[in-house]
């Protein structure tokens, strides 16, 4: 049997509810077909639902303290030492060492900008911060083919650095970024097919394609992709009990939603182009295809618009897989995957579970995804106190940006979510939701015994992950002083 290929597709800020029955009123025929032919996980979670932290965990399999990305990467956070550490493990490095032809196309957002990068994109933004950066070849973490940028949010006038380009040798493009990047990806796939000898000795490929849409700016979409979503009333666009249509967030979301859904449908069309290319090149049978996102978006839920909060519509991400004859549909509702689990799971799916770097924190959940089963590798939050393979469990992180900012940790299982917030000015507070009975997180459970139980579970899960947080002590204070028990 030929060594399997990997096509790993990441969209930015793509809500999981866009792909669910009864979810957002958006058309995604290609992703729907991909899920029908393969499997779509209901419990895929971004443990730190903002761009850089999730992407760093996705690449390295490590929690933020270890990989160096505790915040979004920009010129300000670079002065705090934020950026993917050069020695962080990477699934791409492991695959390259195993003989794969590796490639990365699109948004990276893991390289810390230096002053020379201030000229890229629109220059210094947001009180002097700039976000885009050139990544030197020795900091691409195992990806040989490179057609990428840091972060620019310019969907109609994107730019890129190619494999051999220097810092001041970027390529400027006129056209929608996702379509252009798909063109480049199709070229990569065609070259890979032309080099294939058809036997077991052919060079396998692992290609990551990272699209920036449907992330804002929402109005940067070619007219050809405009749809009739604007004709839908707000009550249909935002048909969720946790959205107040008369609130400021509800009104803003009603304005954003038609443009966002149009971008989602346009992204779906690019997925269709890639799948059709694999079919035409006779690569589909031997290629694992995964579609996911770095985080979701609240879109008015809980009175919020964007992400970086511990609620379902921010945390949950799509995880759709196609691999003819190799996957089990029974995993859809029983298996979870979180940010740190992605890297070891990719290696496990490709038959390299024994080569998962020991420095990775996540769990290889591939045995529960593959039709033939097997043994899990690694030791992330899916094992031990927090859960096990088949009972998905994920940690949540939010790191403070200054001495007065809130510090948050949380634990999510398939049925429950516990959130602990430590605010220097007001101490520690909690939220507890019954996700099975209250999926829109409308009722905060205040029962002391339930809080005591989940506070202990969170503390144990953080300890099992080797995570140091002052909130561990705060959880003990909460239990000791408010609940009268010892943790």
C-alpha angles and dihedrals in degrees: 000000000000118000106265123250126222130220107183114187123192125185121191121244094352112164117229088219089067088075101041131097107253091015130107116347095243131127116237106158096161096050089043090054091046090054091046091052093043134005137295118202119224093199105053108135139187104221092201104024102209128091110262101034094052093044091051092051090044092055100036105031087225133119117250097262090058102040095044099239107113094146140018108295115248138130093279097049089043087070087058090055096258114156137096106289115242091232095050113124118248136196088221092057090050091050093046089052087052091056102267125147100232129199140174126199127182136000117017106165096177103099117093110236119239124205091267089062092064091090093061121099114348093337127236112007138180104023094334099315119133125192113191123091142172113238114218114229093251090057099054093095100229102325110127101179106059129187103153152116136203109243126316110143092213102133098174098039105034127165134203145192115227126215096275101028121121125224094275097040103082124152116235118209134193110213142061108312098223094052092046093049089049089054089054091047092051089053090052091050092048091052090048091052093048091054094048113109093197095241135095091271096066117120111257120218134220112195125180117198114191116189121193098209139112081043112101143301081084097188095061097096128115113256091241088072096051111118139184094269088110089066092062117099118242091251090061096039092053103028097164131115092227094063120087103204091198095053123094090252092048092052092046092048091051088057095046099042099074091052093042093050090048089055090048091054090047091052088050089056090056090051087054091053092053094047091048090051092053090049093048092048092048090240099117097091093056099037126089108211121196127182119194144137139230094239143331133245132244095222093193098324115136087006091292134117110194137028143268092094129110097246127115099251091052097041104039117085134182117262109183120168134190123187113141112240095351106086134069120227090207088079093069098093102015105052127067133193127193133189098277093045094061099078098048091041093054090052091047093050090054092052097260100108091127089057097056104132112251089229091067114101099198132092125248102232093176094112089066092048100047120082093231097049125213143167126315120238129208131022115259129144092293090076136062122007095353095056142280141250105306095027102073117216130174137182122227126215137191118167122204117249095207141005094278098044123108120261114210136188127172146171125220127191129173090271108023142040126197121188127188119192122192112197115181092216098047108019127230128341132174143211124199124186133187098221093185094058099023108035093164092055097236100146124054109210111226100178106136096217092051092048090048091052096048094042087058092046092052093047091049093047091051090049092048089053090052089242122158116208133157084223088073087069090041090056089054091049089050092051095043100045104029101030102029094230136113122240 
